[in-house]
Amino acid sequence: MAGKAAAPSTAVLLVTANVGSLFDDPENLQKNWLREFYQVVHTHKPHFMALHCQEFGGKNYEASMSHVDKFVKELLSSDAMKEYNRARVYLDENYRSQEHFTALGSFYFLHESLKNIYQFDFKAKKYKKVTGKEIYSDTLESTPMLEKEKFPQDYFPECKWSRKGFVRTRWSVADCAFDLVNIHLFHDASNLVAWETSPSVYAGIRHKALAYVLDRIIDQRFEKVAYFVFGDFNFRLDSKSVVETLCTKATMQTVRAADTNEVVKLIFRESDNDRKVMLQLEKKLFEYFNQEVFRDDNGTALLEFDKELCVFKDRLYELDISFPPSYPYSEDSSQGKQYMNTRCPAWCDRVLMSPSAKELILRSESEDKVVTYDHIGPNVCMGDHKPVFLAFRMTPGAGKGHTHVPKCCVVQ
């Protein structure tokens, strides 16, 4: 036992990436994306790595299947990943099933030096030793090594083809057991609707869906363990407050459709200065005259409007954000830093954790920057989302007690 206690800590890397853009323009974007991803792997040298992807396969999944296979093959066989001799890949490719399809892809890579790693079988209620590389796709519903659900249609009835949902896996690494949840929550369907109330109706829908997931992963069916939830939460800034702050001295003009009298556009002009247009707002247009406000000091001034996580302050923890909003970046491969004028930039992509997961993270005073929470590819086009990652180290046996895996629960 004493030998175990002296064992080195385990380096962990958790990455979330909405990769839909990569399959719409694979020639230009995938090479950039993979290069930046591999650079983060090289920098942090994780023993255990999880990559949670959303919108895997892009908007036109059927046409992108060949690109999907190529992307997966590259990740599993590239030189940059050659020291990861075990892997599990779970791809929801069953796009013909509107009832189940989530377009989520979860990748788990284990370094050759990592010993004693087990994955939980939810059906058998036992941990199984992880060996080799395996890919699961099509119908994940029958795979006992995960739990997967698509949110019910009535959560977001106006979005007929929603793919939003979650996939959960459970792992035991160095005597620490934890759940990893890949999640994709509902987007803002209209900037005009989001602007109407504070918090917006969409924030309420996301709140309901996230609460459902958290209740699900701590229900009575299985032992409670620490959990990390990372994915595209689609959290947005409080639109009403942001617009009021950005356009403090502006006058608002309302443009209505001639036939229905419905509001189709809001134009905010400076009261003086030749009535310069500061902001134009439409269903899918958020055109502010000065994008620098979202990039200056990593957008820190706007964090006060990032309020959606506050509802879960007792259930979910997040490290301090010190990177600019992760969405919506230009999909033009020559525009690495430019935001699209479709939505107000926001921190959609996050790595969150339970209070007990926070305790698993080793904070060593002797090592510099042991815990890193950042985005990937700050100067390179990575698609409309910048991936976000959390790198940390886990002390051997840190999860003992409520998260220790008894030998009787392990299948070799």
DAHUSUL-V31608 format. One record per run of one state. SS is the DSSP state (a for helix, b for strand, c for the rest). FROM is the first residue (numbers start at 1). LEN is the number of residues. If there is no record, write none. Layout:
BEGIN
<<SS	FROM	LEN> <SS	FROM	LEN>>
END
This chain:
BEGIN
<<c	1	1> <a	2	4> <c	6	4> <b	10	9> <c	19	1> <a	20	5> <c	25	1> <a	26	19> <c	45	3> <b	48	7> <c	55	6> <a	61	17> <c	78	1> <a	79	3> <c	82	2> <b	84	8> <c	92	13> <b	105	7> <c	112	5> <b	117	5> <c	122	4> <b	126	4> <c	130	3> <b	133	4> <c	137	3> <a	140	3> <c	143	4> <b	147	4> <c	151	2> <a	153	3> <c	156	9> <b	165	9> <c	174	2> <b	176	9> <c	185	6> <a	191	6> <c	197	4> <a	201	17> <c	218	8> <b	226	7> <c	233	6> <a	239	8> <c	247	3> <b	250	7> <c	257	6> <b	263	8> <c	271	2> <a	273	3> <c	276	1> <b	277	6> <c	283	2> <b	285	4> <c	289	3> <a	292	14> <c	306	2> <a	308	5> <c	313	4> <b	317	1> <c	318	9> <b	327	1> <c	328	1> <b	329	1> <c	330	9> <b	339	1> <c	340	6> <b	346	1> <c	347	2> <b	349	5> <c	354	1> <a	355	6> <b	361	2> <c	363	9> <b	372	4> <c	376	9> <b	385	1> <c	386	2> <b	388	7> <c	395	12> <a	407	3> <b	410	2> <c	412	1>>
END
